Amino acid sequence: MAPFFRAHREPFKTLLIICDSLVITLVKKPIWVIKYALPFMRPRRDWSLQRTLITKHYRHLSWLAMKYGVPIVSPDHTALVAGQKGSWIDPVPNELILGRLKDMAAASGVEPVRLPGYWLDRDGSDVPLGAPPRPGEKVVFHLHGGAYVFLSANTQDPTTEIGRGLMERCESIGRVFSIEYRLAATPDNELAYPFPSQLLDALTAYYYLVHTVGFAPADIIVDGDSAGANLALALTRYLIETASDAVPAPPGRLLLLSPWCDAGPIRATPSSSWAQFAHIDCGPGAQLQEAAKMFCGPLGLAEAEVNPYISPASTHTSMSVSFKGFPRTFILCGGMEGLRDQIRVLRDRMVRDIGEENVVYCEPPGAIHDFLWVPWVEPERTNAWHEIANWLSR
């Protein structure tokens, strides 16, 4: 990225964040209060004034993070967070890195590394670290979002609420495991670990769950939000395409929450979801294109248009993608999120290849991007959790 005046460098970074914060507090917020006091001026008439203002504020915070670099640096893959249930996970064996993944890793100059992994237990439970599964136990393998450039797998990250919610709603889920995959950019928006670093890291974690902890692939639910859902799709694709005695089988289920499934160039035509919801969606905006450039790294952004591991919902004329062999999948999409068009493409392709009976699609019309862990998006959030609970019980 190239922020204005290299704003990610001090002292510009702090100064400009302070100036932007003053503008939002002293100028924009009063204007919003006046403008949105009238229900017909809100993004939806059924949104409360409070929900509208919180959404606008959250959108501004996301914009600050993408423009100037992450203001609050989360833990990363270089260290375990003290006081949390975590351990170092050894890198996946090189003999499991095959085919296209091996070629992409060589092109980007990346290889598997040792990573922190974190466990969440049910309330009132304290399962020994990495203990073998109990009879009938299922595990959630959670991959966090953040456009591949921020957020974390540690148990204090806001997206871990997704794993907690899954345990509350499904008795057979005993634990949640998350891997601290490498981010594509530093907190100062400098290139760090491009794709397929993250796919190697997800494979490291999946191999650990199967071969070290002992979970059967059928008992693993892979869930991801936003970029994490992109990674969940890539991992599953790799496990299917390289099926062998050495490579573990794909997971039993996929839970995709606002999946970022086309990282190619944004084409915001007037009728597109990008254009329709650019003024309100809290999630990816124009800055997402810059994150995609970091993510693609040496492969180049053009690769995102034709590579099913990066953009399984790309509509590029030369894209050929199949979802045959994918497990039962739940796709959650906000009806007012910028990614809506590409998520619908993903839905249609999965239904085409694995059947409507194996794909559950939920799109609350008033919801924004990645809303399942956002407490003010109600009643859409509660209703979506109800749909997910029904899916888990089948």
C-alpha positions as CSV (number, residue, x, y, z in Angstrom):
1,M,0.0,0.0,0.0
2,A,1.0,3.6,-0.4
3,P,-0.9,5.6,2.2
4,F,-1.1,9.4,1.7
5,F,2.3,11.1,2.7
6,R,3.5,7.6,3.8
7,A,1.1,8.1,6.7
8,H,2.0,4.8,8.2
9,R,5.4,6.3,9.2
10,E,5.7,8.2,12.4
11,P,5.1,11.0,13.3
12,F,2.6,11.3,10.4
13,K,0.7,8.2,11.4
14,T,-0.2,9.4,14.9
15,L,-0.9,13.0,13.8
16,L,-3.2,12.1,11.0
17,I,-5.1,9.5,13.1
18,I,-5.7,12.2,15.7
19,C,-6.8,14.7,13.1
20,D,-9.2,12.2,11.5
21,S,-10.6,11.2,15.0
22,L,-11.3,14.9,15.8
23,V,-13.0,15.3,12.4
24,I,-15.2,12.3,13.1
25,T,-16.1,13.4,16.6
26,L,-16.6,17.1,16.1
27,V,-17.9,17.3,12.6
28,K,-19.2,14.0,11.2
29,K,-21.0,12.6,14.2
30,P,-23.2,15.7,14.8
31,I,-24.1,15.7,11.1
32,W,-25.0,12.0,11.2
33,V,-27.2,12.5,14.3
34,I,-29.1,15.2,12.4
35,K,-29.3,13.4,9.1
36,Y,-30.3,10.0,10.5
37,A,-32.8,11.3,13.1
38,L,-35.3,10.9,10.2
39,P,-35.9,7.1,9.6
40,F,-36.3,7.5,5.8
41,M,-32.7,8.9,5.7
42,R,-31.3,5.7,7.2
43,P,-29.8,2.9,5.1
44,R,-33.0,1.0,6.0
45,R,-36.1,2.3,7.7
46,D,-36.1,-0.5,10.2
47,W,-32.6,0.4,11.5
48,S,-32.6,2.3,14.7
49,L,-30.7,5.6,15.0
50,Q,-28.3,3.9,17.4
51,R,-27.6,1.0,15.0
52,T,-27.1,3.5,12.2
53,L,-24.6,5.6,14.2
54,I,-22.7,2.6,15.5
55,T,-22.4,1.2,12.0
56,K,-21.1,4.4,10.6
57,H,-18.6,4.8,13.4
58,Y,-17.4,1.2,13.0
59,R,-17.0,1.7,9.3
60,H,-14.8,4.7,10.0
61,L,-12.6,2.7,12.3
62,S,-12.1,0.0,9.6
63,W,-11.2,2.7,7.2
64,L,-8.6,4.1,9.6
65,A,-7.0,0.7,10.0
66,M,-6.7,0.1,6.3
67,K,-5.5,3.6,5.5
68,Y,-2.9,4.2,8.2
69,G,-2.1,0.8,9.4
70,V,-3.6,-1.1,12.3
71,P,-3.7,1.3,15.3
72,I,-3.9,-1.5,17.9
73,V,-1.4,-4.3,17.0
74,S,-2.8,-7.7,17.7
75,P,-0.5,-10.7,18.6
76,D,1.0,-12.4,15.5
77,H,2.6,-15.7,14.6
78,T,6.0,-14.8,16.2
79,A,5.0,-15.5,19.8
80,L,2.4,-17.3,22.0
81,V,0.1,-15.0,24.0
82,A,0.8,-15.5,27.8
83,G,-2.2,-16.7,29.9
84,Q,-4.0,-18.3,27.0
85,K,-4.4,-22.0,26.2
86,G,-2.0,-22.3,23.4
87,S,1.1,-24.2,22.1
88,W,3.5,-24.2,19.3
89,I,2.4,-26.3,16.3
90,D,5.2,-27.9,14.2
91,P,5.1,-27.1,10.4
92,V,3.4,-29.5,8.1
93,P,5.8,-32.1,6.6
94,N,7.2,-31.0,3.2
95,E,6.0,-34.2,1.6
96,L,2.4,-33.0,2.1
97,I,3.0,-29.9,0.0
98,L,2.2,-31.1,-3.5
99,G,1.1,-29.9,-6.9
100,R,-0.1,-26.4,-7.4
101,L,0.5,-25.5,-3.8
102,K,4.2,-26.4,-4.1
103,D,4.5,-24.4,-7.3
104,M,2.8,-21.3,-5.7
105,A,4.9,-21.5,-2.6
106,A,8.1,-21.6,-4.7
107,A,7.0,-18.6,-6.8
108,S,6.2,-16.6,-3.6
109,G,9.3,-17.8,-1.8
110,V,7.4,-19.1,1.3
111,E,7.5,-22.3,3.2
112,P,5.8,-23.8,6.3
113,V,6.9,-22.6,9.7
114,R,6.1,-23.3,13.4
115,L,3.0,-21.4,14.5
116,P,1.1,-20.6,17.7
117,G,-2.2,-22.5,18.0
118,Y,-5.0,-21.7,20.5
119,W,-7.8,-23.7,22.1
120,L,-11.2,-22.6,23.4
121,D,-13.1,-24.9,25.8
122,R,-16.7,-24.9,26.7
123,D,-17.7,-22.8,29.7
124,G,-16.9,-24.8,32.9
125,S,-14.6,-27.2,31.0
126,D,-10.8,-27.5,31.0
127,V,-9.7,-30.0,28.5
128,P,-6.0,-30.8,28.7
129,L,-4.0,-29.0,25.9
130,G,-4.3,-31.1,22.7
131,A,-6.1,-34.0,24.4
132,P,-7.4,-36.7,22.1
133,P,-11.1,-36.4,21.1
134,R,-13.7,-37.9,23.3
135,P,-16.2,-40.3,21.7
136,G,-18.6,-38.4,19.5
137,E,-16.7,-35.1,20.0
138,K,-16.5,-32.6,17.1
139,V,-14.1,-29.7,16.9
140,V,-14.3,-26.4,15.2
141,F,-11.2,-25.2,13.3
142,H,-11.7,-21.4,13.2
143,L,-9.9,-19.2,10.6
144,H,-10.2,-15.5,11.5
145,G,-11.0,-12.7,9.0
146,G,-9.3,-9.3,8.6
147,A,-8.5,-9.1,4.9
148,Y,-5.3,-11.2,5.6
149,V,-3.7,-8.1,7.0
150,F,-5.0,-7.8,10.6
151,L,-6.8,-9.5,13.5
152,S,-5.6,-12.6,15.2
153,A,-6.3,-16.2,16.3
154,N,-5.7,-15.6,20.0
155,T,-8.7,-16.1,22.3
156,Q,-9.2,-12.3,22.9
157,D,-9.7,-11.5,19.3
158,P,-13.4,-10.4,18.6
159,T,-13.9,-13.1,16.0
160,T,-13.5,-15.9,18.6
161,E,-17.1,-15.1,19.6
162,I,-18.0,-17.2,16.6
163,G,-16.4,-20.3,18.1
164,R,-18.0,-19.6,21.5
165,G,-21.4,-19.3,19.8
166,L,-21.0,-22.6,17.9
167,M,-20.2,-24.4,21.2
168,E,-23.2,-22.9,22.9
169,R,-25.5,-24.1,20.1
170,C,-24.1,-27.6,19.4
171,E,-23.6,-30.1,22.2
172,S,-21.2,-32.3,20.2
173,I,-18.7,-29.5,19.7
174,G,-16.3,-29.8,22.5
175,R,-13.5,-27.4,21.5
176,V,-12.5,-24.7,19.1
177,F,-9.0,-24.6,17.6
178,S,-7.4,-21.6,15.9
179,I,-4.1,-21.1,14.1
180,E,-2.1,-17.9,14.1
181,Y,-1.6,-17.9,10.4
182,R,0.9,-15.4,8.9
183,L,-0.5,-12.1,7.8
184,A,0.2,-10.7,4.3
185,A,1.1,-7.2,5.6
186,T,2.8,-5.7,8.7
187,P,0.8,-3.3,11.0
188,D,2.4,-0.5,9.0
189,N,1.0,-1.9,5.7
190,E,4.3,-3.2,4.4
191,L,4.4,-6.5,2.5
192,A,5.1,-9.4,4.8
193,Y,3.9,-13.0,4.0
194,P,2.0,-13.3,0.7
195,F,-0.1,-16.2,-0.4
196,P,0.2,-19.1,-0.2
197,S,1.7,-18.6,3.3
198,Q,-1.7,-18.7,4.8
199,L,-2.7,-21.9,3.0
200,L,0.5,-23.6,4.2
201,D,-0.4,-22.5,7.8
202,A,-4.0,-23.7,7.5
203,L,-2.7,-27.1,6.3
204,T,-0.2,-27.1,9.2
205,A,-3.1,-26.7,11.7
206,Y,-5.4,-29.3,9.9
207,Y,-2.6,-31.8,9.8
208,Y,-2.1,-31.2,13.6
209,L,-5.8,-31.8,14.4
210,V,-5.9,-35.0,12.4
211,H,-2.4,-36.6,13.0
212,T,-1.4,-35.2,16.4
213,V,-4.6,-34.7,18.3
214,G,-6.5,-37.5,16.5
215,F,-9.7,-36.0,15.2
216,A,-11.3,-37.8,12.2
217,P,-11.7,-35.3,9.3
218,A,-15.5,-36.0,9.3
219,D,-15.6,-34.6,12.9
220,I,-13.9,-31.3,11.9
221,I,-16.0,-28.2,11.2
222,V,-13.9,-25.7,9.4
223,D,-15.3,-22.2,9.9
224,G,-14.0,-18.9,8.6
225,D,-15.2,-15.3,8.4
226,S,-14.4,-13.0,5.5
227,A,-10.8,-13.7,4.6
228,G,-10.9,-16.7,6.9
229,A,-13.7,-18.1,4.8
230,N,-11.5,-17.6,1.7
231,L,-8.8,-19.6,3.5
232,A,-11.3,-22.3,4.5
233,L,-12.3,-22.8,0.9
234,A,-8.6,-22.9,-0.3
235,L,-7.7,-25.5,2.4
236,T,-10.7,-27.7,1.5
237,R,-9.9,-27.4,-2.2
238,Y,-6.3,-28.5,-1.6
239,L,-7.3,-31.5,0.5
240,I,-9.7,-32.6,-2.3
241,E,-7.4,-32.0,-5.2
242,T,-4.4,-33.8,-3.6
243,A,-6.3,-36.7,-2.1
244,S,-3.9,-39.5,-1.1
245,D,-3.0,-41.7,1.8
246,A,-0.7,-39.1,3.1
247,V,-3.0,-36.0,2.8
248,P,-5.9,-35.9,5.2
249,A,-9.4,-36.1,3.9
250,P,-11.5,-32.9,3.7
251,P,-13.5,-31.7,6.7
252,G,-17.0,-32.9,7.5
253,R,-18.5,-29.4,7.2
254,L,-17.8,-25.9,6.0
255,L,-19.2,-22.7,7.7
256,L,-18.5,-19.7,5.5
257,L,-19.4,-16.3,7.0
258,S,-19.3,-13.4,4.6
259,P,-16.7,-15.2,2.5
260,W,-14.2,-13.0,0.5
261,C,-14.3,-15.3,-2.5
262,D,-13.1,-13.0,-5.4
263,A,-9.9,-11.1,-4.7
264,G,-9.6,-9.9,-8.2
265,P,-9.9,-6.3,-9.4
266,I,-13.1,-4.6,-8.1
267,R,-15.6,-3.6,-10.7
268,A,-18.1,-1.4,-9.0
269,T,-20.7,-1.0,-11.7
270,P,-23.8,1.1,-10.6
271,S,-25.9,-2.0,-10.0
272,S,-23.2,-3.9,-8.1
273,S,-23.3,-4.6,-4.4
274,W,-20.0,-2.7,-4.2
275,A,-21.7,0.5,-5.4
276,Q,-25.0,0.0,-3.7
277,F,-23.6,-0.5,-0.2
278,A,-20.3,1.4,-0.3
279,H,-21.8,4.2,1.9
280,I,-22.8,1.9,4.8
281,D,-21.2,-1.5,4.9
282,C,-18.6,-1.9,7.7
283,G,-16.6,-4.4,5.8
284,P,-14.4,-4.3,2.8
285,G,-14.3,-1.1,0.7
286,A,-11.9,0.3,-1.8
287,Q,-9.0,-0.5,0.6
288,L,-9.7,-4.2,0.1
289,Q,-8.0,-4.0,-3.3
290,E,-4.8,-2.8,-1.6
291,A,-5.0,-5.8,0.8
292,A,-5.5,-8.1,-2.1
293,K,-2.3,-6.8,-3.7
294,M,-0.4,-7.6,-0.5
295,F,-2.0,-11.0,-0.3
296,C,-1.2,-11.9,-3.9
297,G,2.4,-10.7,-3.5
298,P,4.8,-11.9,-6.3
299,L,2.0,-13.8,-8.0
300,G,0.4,-10.5,-8.9
301,L,-3.2,-9.3,-8.7
302,A,-3.9,-10.7,-12.2
303,E,-3.4,-14.2,-10.7
304,A,-6.4,-13.6,-8.4
305,E,-8.7,-13.5,-11.4
306,V,-7.8,-17.0,-12.6
307,N,-6.7,-18.9,-9.5
308,P,-9.5,-20.9,-7.8
309,Y,-7.4,-21.1,-4.6
310,I,-7.6,-17.3,-4.4
311,S,-10.8,-16.4,-6.1
312,P,-13.2,-19.3,-6.4
313,A,-16.0,-16.9,-7.3
314,S,-14.1,-15.0,-10.0
315,T,-16.2,-14.5,-13.2
316,H,-13.1,-14.1,-15.4
317,T,-13.7,-15.7,-18.8
318,S,-10.7,-18.1,-18.4
319,M,-11.6,-19.2,-14.8
320,S,-12.4,-22.9,-14.5
321,V,-13.5,-24.0,-11.0
322,S,-15.3,-27.0,-9.6
323,F,-16.6,-27.7,-6.1
324,K,-17.2,-31.5,-6.6
325,G,-16.2,-33.3,-3.5
326,F,-16.8,-30.4,-1.1
327,P,-18.6,-31.1,2.2
328,R,-21.9,-29.8,3.4
329,T,-21.7,-26.1,3.5
330,F,-23.5,-23.2,5.2
331,I,-23.0,-19.7,3.6
332,L,-23.9,-16.6,5.5
333,C,-24.1,-13.3,3.6
334,G,-25.2,-9.8,4.6
335,G,-27.9,-8.5,2.3
336,M,-26.2,-5.0,2.5
337,E,-22.6,-6.0,2.2
338,G,-20.2,-5.2,-0.6
339,L,-19.2,-8.8,-1.2
340,R,-22.8,-9.9,-1.8
341,D,-22.5,-10.3,-5.5
342,Q,-19.5,-12.6,-5.4
343,I,-20.9,-14.6,-2.5
344,R,-24.0,-15.3,-4.6
345,V,-21.7,-16.5,-7.4
346,L,-20.0,-18.9,-4.9
347,R,-23.4,-20.1,-3.7
348,D,-24.6,-20.9,-7.3
349,R,-21.4,-22.7,-8.2
350,M,-21.5,-24.9,-5.0
351,V,-25.2,-25.7,-5.6
352,R,-24.3,-26.6,-9.2
353,D,-21.6,-29.0,-8.1
354,I,-22.6,-30.6,-4.8
355,G,-26.4,-30.1,-4.9
356,E,-28.9,-27.8,-3.3
357,E,-29.4,-30.3,-0.4
358,N,-25.7,-29.8,0.6
359,V,-25.7,-26.0,0.6
360,V,-27.6,-23.8,3.0
361,Y,-27.6,-20.2,2.1
362,C,-28.7,-17.4,4.5
363,E,-28.9,-13.7,3.5
364,P,-30.7,-11.4,6.0
365,P,-31.6,-8.4,3.9
366,G,-30.6,-5.7,6.5
367,A,-27.3,-7.2,7.6
368,I,-23.8,-6.0,6.9
369,H,-20.4,-7.7,6.3
370,D,-19.3,-10.4,8.8
371,F,-22.1,-9.5,11.2
372,L,-22.3,-12.7,13.2
373,W,-19.9,-11.4,15.9
374,V,-21.2,-7.8,15.7
375,P,-23.7,-7.4,18.7
376,W,-25.7,-4.4,17.4
377,V,-26.8,-6.1,14.2
378,E,-30.2,-7.4,15.6
379,P,-32.4,-9.3,15.0
380,E,-30.4,-10.5,12.0
381,R,-27.6,-11.9,14.2
382,T,-29.9,-13.9,16.4
383,N,-31.9,-15.2,13.5
384,A,-28.7,-16.3,11.7
385,W,-27.5,-18.1,14.8
386,H,-30.8,-19.9,14.8
387,E,-30.3,-21.0,11.2
388,I,-26.8,-22.2,11.9
389,A,-27.9,-24.2,14.9
390,N,-30.6,-26.0,12.8
391,W,-27.9,-26.8,10.2
392,L,-25.5,-28.2,12.8
393,S,-28.3,-30.4,14.2
394,R,-28.9,-32.1,10.9
